[in-house]
Amino acid sequence: MRPVALVRILIDGYSLLHEWRNLAPGSSRFSAAAREALIAILTQYADALTTPLTLFFDGSGAPPGTPKAHSSPKLEIIFSPAGRTADDLIERVAYRLREYGEVLVVTDDLVERDTVTGFGGLSQNCAAFIAEVESVLGDFNRDLARINRRERDRFRRG
């Protein structure tokens, strides 16, 4: 886990999809299937954290008829409106949340990362974030398997 208490993690969805090449094998990295796979894994990641996540996508790039993603208190999903980019929204939200504590922005866009760190936010590149997600989920799944084994053994004895 991170040593700094974060208020929220803001994620540039298409930047993360571009880097996470093995996320939805056989699908375009920017397809609905890839977005759904990303949402599914980030939902698991959010369940393992206490820090809420916001996942941003450029809305104007979504094909017509794309269903709206369902947000939860732990994972908010936002498509930017016409005329705005996900980057615009991420920078604005990061700036507004800074008075409440540390905000982390996940993107490979260097200009966006410089903008966020310029007003005191934190940034992380997508490869490092992917490694962290995979590590946290690996630990979570090992812990869950251990607890399930212990409960199963206790049930068999009892």
Secondary structure, DSSP 8 states (H G I E B T S, - for coil): --SS-EEEEEEEHHHHHHH-TTSSTTS-TTSHHHHHHHHHHHHHHHHH-SS-EEEEE-GGGS-TT-------SSEEEEE--TT--HHHHHHHHHHHHGGGSEEEEE-S-HHHHHHHHHTT-EEE-HHHHHHHHHHHHHHHHHHHHHHHHHHHHHHHH-
